[in-house]
Amino acid sequence: MTEKRQDPKTTLVLCGTGKTGRRVAHRLTARGLRVRIGSRSGEPPFDWQDQATWEPAVRNVTSAYLVYYPDLGAPGAAAAVRSFAELAVDSGVRRLVLLSGRGEEGVLPAEQAVRECGADWTILRSSWFSQNFSEDFLLEPVQSGEIALPAGNVAEPFVDAEDAADVAVEALTEDRHLGQVYELTGPWLLTFADAAAEIAAAAEREVKYRSVPPEQFASMLVEHGVPAENAAFLTELFGKVLDGRNAHLTDGVQRALGRQPRDFTDYARVAAASGVWAGDSDRSGQAARASQGG
Ligand SMILES: NC(=O)c1ccc[n+]([C@@H]2O[C@H](COP(=O)([O-])OP(=O)(O)OC[C@H]3O[C@@H](n4cnc5c(N)ncnc54)[C@H](OP(=O)(O)O)[C@@H]3O)[C@@H](O)[C@H]2O)c1
């Protein structure tokens, strides 16, 4: 990404190498807009765990795509987001687009911090990204042929990270999204067994879903090296957001973009064509990625 320090329209994209961030950065750059990647591998580096890295990252920036890592509902997230948003506004940032989670009470204090910081804001409350199966902690389970989660038969309206990125870019560049909260879902409800079947069909390989009790899921994570505290947080989080509260569709993508969201079958077809599900690998990768917050 190119960057000119004095350009008044640089956008900071936090988690700019992640599932939505890299898509947002790519879209903004394609429009000829200046982008600075805010992540530990960015230049300058940005680390949520190291406040000294924040000021250089927001210098000469006018808008930011605010993505917290590992999870906006994680302990300490709201305080960090509040401090970051205040610093950003003091540095001249005028617009913040926050990536949030759908149905998570734990994210509300961080959302409130963004609403109160003095910048224009838009909040995207997203469902589970389909790309968790191909770019994140569910990739290795898919490759191994079994996805084990404490999700029972609950349905989730998986949303394509491409759609979330489209909405984020609209919100960063168009004034009509200011002050809006968009709940982002895909166009269908799928159980994890349905999602596994879609992936199996697209990848032409066996992929099964197995529902495991929360305690067993937590033990699996710990057995695979996830610190007990993170395993407990993730298990509690999954238990909350996968209890059926999100098992309905919303019109957030339609409202923001004026079109239907992409569907899971198309996502699976594109991901399968990329070859990402062709390999087999050690299942400990699921735990390793989950330990980073998934
Ligand atoms: N995953 C979902 O389905 C989902 C759904 C709804 C909402 N969300 C929300 O989305 C946010 C991001 O989660 P995600 O799962 O989508 O992950 P992601 O954006 O794919 O996360 C990876 C990104 O985080 C960066 N990163 C890792 N540790 C960092 C740190 N200490 N400081 C700064 N950047 C760091 C990585 O870059 P470097 O390695 O270069 O640092 C990379 O750019 C969370 O707040 C979550 O609540 C996720």
The ligand as a Gaussian input file, in Angstrom:
#p B3LYP/6-31G(d) Opt

LIG

0 1
 N      -14.557000     -13.922000      12.672000
 C      -15.861000     -13.636000      12.632000
 O      -16.691000     -14.424000      12.149000
 C      -16.341000     -12.322000      13.178000
 C      -17.712000     -12.013000      13.085000
 C      -18.156000     -10.791000      13.583000
 C      -17.261000      -9.892000      14.131000
 N      -15.939000     -10.218000      14.200000
 C      -15.013000      -9.238000      14.797000
 O      -13.967000      -9.018000      13.869000
 C      -12.813000      -8.614000      14.577000
 C      -11.619000      -9.275000      13.947000
 O      -11.769000     -10.643000      14.031000
 P      -11.576000     -11.584000      12.818000
 O      -11.873000     -12.927000      13.359000
 O      -12.316000     -11.123000      11.617000
 O      -10.004000     -11.471000      12.576000
 P       -9.141000     -10.890000      11.365000
 O       -9.525000      -9.484000      11.057000
 O       -9.098000     -11.867000      10.271000
 O       -7.779000     -10.859000      12.200000
 C       -6.524000     -10.918000      11.718000
 C       -5.889000      -9.520000      11.716000
 O       -5.596000      -9.101000      13.047000
 C       -4.293000      -8.551000      13.053000
 N       -3.801000      -8.637000      14.434000
 C       -3.560000      -9.761000      15.166000
 N       -3.137000      -9.436000      16.402000
 C       -3.099000      -8.076000      16.457000
 C       -2.735000      -7.141000      17.457000
 N       -2.303000      -7.533000      18.671000
 N       -2.802000      -5.816000      17.170000
 C       -3.217000      -5.398000      15.958000
 N       -3.589000      -6.226000      14.960000
 C       -3.525000      -7.564000      15.211000
 C       -3.557000      -9.368000      12.033000
 O       -2.431000      -8.741000      11.474000
 P       -0.923000      -8.883000      12.067000
 O       -0.691000     -10.340000      12.262000
 O       -0.064000      -8.218000      11.050000
 O       -0.943000      -8.128000      13.373000
 C       -4.622000      -9.473000      10.940000
 O       -4.623000      -8.283000      10.158000
 C      -13.031000      -8.936000      16.044000
 O      -13.207000      -7.727000      16.762000
 C      -14.320000      -9.735000      16.053000
 O      -15.093000      -9.422000      17.195000
 C      -15.465000     -11.408000      13.732000

